[in-house]
Amino acid sequence: MLIQWKRQALFLAITSLLLSACGSDDNSSSNDDHDHEDEYGQRLVMTELNGQDISLYDRDEASVSLVGQANAAAGQLLKSDDGLSAALITSSGVQFISSGLATEPETDAIFLDTLAVTLADPQLIMTANHFALLQDGNTEFYPAEDLTDATGPEEDLTLTGITQTFPALILNEGESLYAVFYDDQLHVYQDSVLQTSYNCSAPSAVMHNDALALIQCDGALRYLVMEDDDSGSHVAYSGTTFTGETVSGWSSGGEYILLYNSDTVSLVYPHNDHTHSTDPGISLTDDQSICAAAINYDASALITVRDDASAEVLDLTDSGLDPATISLSEAEATFSCDDIQLAAGSAAFMITDNSSGHLYTVDSHDGGAWHLHGSALALSSGINVQSTVLLEADDDQESDDDEHDH
């Protein structure tokens, strides 16, 4: 999300501001004083660098409230594929948060206390809408769609005589196809039968998006492309990409995985039995560099935040919309890339800026131009945001992978 390739690589960060054509008000007022009678169903969860408070901004209520306390400061957040829950990873364990948006009527966001795990420096990833946790050399899976009713992991991937070194990936749950890490290799198993193996030493981060998985392995990104045919699901192709290049962060949307560094954004996607990479055409002047970038859920838009306190949103549809340039006018003179956190939703991006202590929402209405929505929201004095995720209720985010029987 992203960086040094540890857990931080799974979490993206950013900042922004300004008034939009959608309306304006002062920093303490609602962002929604405009002509749109929308209910957004969006909640931004925030952790703090130097504290244990977990805060939540409810866009419909235009308010910030306290969700609860993390087990330790500087927690990193990992969003589920369906966008309805998140895991909080700290130095002392894992906690799970329900957005409260999947119920009718909606409820408050809450910690799922019965699922809390005490574990030093845990390794946790998201795969096929499951939180996968490495625990005592095996992988435990927590299905995100069943999280609020769970009392523990639903299943445990254990292979006799094998000590796993990184959480396993669910490549195809229905066919019991997994990617398992041990002995400096990535091994593909169907049930307990080894299918194939690839070199992958020191795995540290994963982005899994349906038919494509990217795994950080000791200085290079290994990719797996999944394919279905008459014989069932299998890994059709594996190789490395971006070898020798620095990757600062990543996110996924549609069929793409977005990768970025300080001067480049690339969209990687599967094509038949291999991957392609495309340049979406971001704009940078000679003296600009990228702080962070993200793509929204359906890959209709991507945003980049730049080190001169500006942002650009590219529309990736065939609408013909021009890129939207947003000035981060509330940023302090001390603004730097370290000040921002970026979170992506379906039709909105939310940005926090620690230099000015503000939260900004960038969105689009009914296929219209992307813009800063309302005015920046002032956060409580002293909050130094560490990690954010944007949770939302969106039926479009229910994928086929989520419809399974356990």
Disulfide bonds with the S-S distance in Angstrom:
Cys200-Cys217 1.90
Cys291-Cys337 2.04
